[in-house]
Amino acid sequence: MNRHEKKPTSKMRQRENRMGYAFALPWLLGFFIFTLYPMCSSLYYSFTNYNTLKAPKWIGLRNYIIIFTSDPLFWKSLWNTVYYAVLSVPLGIAAGVLIALLLNQKVKGMRFFRTIFYLPTVVSSVAVSLLWMWILEPNFGLLNTFLKKIGIIGPGWLTDPTWSKNSLILMSLWTVGGGMLIYLAALQDVPESLYEAATIDGAGAFKKFCKITIPMITPTLFYNLITGIIGGLQVFSQAFIMTSGGPSYSTYFYGYHLYNKAFGEYQMGYASSLAWILLVITLLLSLIVFKTSNKWVYYEGK
């Protein structure tokens, strides 16, 4: 009797397994064709001289040696990118948290304001770049026009090497709505009982923020820090559309250098080497954040 009962169960499991693989097949095909295969190809091309017109020629580590010893634009672009990420990521996190705190208040019309702050994140980067080119235009731009009305002569935001990177960092705050939405969800998960207990103990608003709010949302801060580092190191479209890497290479970011090598000079092997170096840098920074997270990230279940 038991033997007869096992057969249909075994057949049912096999059928369920086949159905599961069938449903997962589109994703698996997409992963192998559009992710894994391009990555493996890129790794191979990074050790070759390849210009898309001729077959790749194996040259070993020569691309990497040239990058570190004979390519001054590599170091320039890396410095610009690190500068951008170091400033834009913390500013984006701070702005996102502060806006989320404001939008977490229980007042009428709050859903409207949440939508308004989130809308810029769904606008394409090209449209945003064109908008900010008008805002930051030195002669008739919106920002300098406003500064002129209060007696301040605005700088050449995108034409002065001193201000160009900082202008793009300022522009990056335009899209803090995505992070704000995540912080808002985290804030709404903080138990009200903690704030009530702190009020009874005589804690003020600032102490509640430092001792309750921040520790309770550290997992969200951790997530946004990782994604911010990854996004900051991949900055490209703003410089490509707004400044073309100028003035004086002040906004010549790593992604722009990689793009020029790949699609400007058709050095696909060299560009692949640059891409893998960026991957290693991103991986190392992410690992550092992961390793140090146990000292500042609080999980409620622990």
Secondary structure, DSSP 4 states (H G I P E B T S, - for coil): -HHHHHHHHHHHHHHHHHHHHHHHHHHHHHHIIIIIHHHHHHHHHTTEE--SSS--EE-TTHHHHHHHHH-HHHHHHHHHHHHHHHHHHHHHHHHHHHHHHHTTS--TTHHHHHHHHHGGGGS-HHHHHHHHHHHT-TTT-HHHHHHHHTT-----TTTSHHHHHHHHHHHHGGGTHHHHHHHHHHHHTS-HHHHHHHHHTT--HHHHIIIIIHHHTHHHHHHHHHHHHHHHHT--HHIIIIITT-STTTT--HHHHHHIIIIIS--HHHHHHHHHHHHHHHHHHHHHHHHHGGGT---TT-
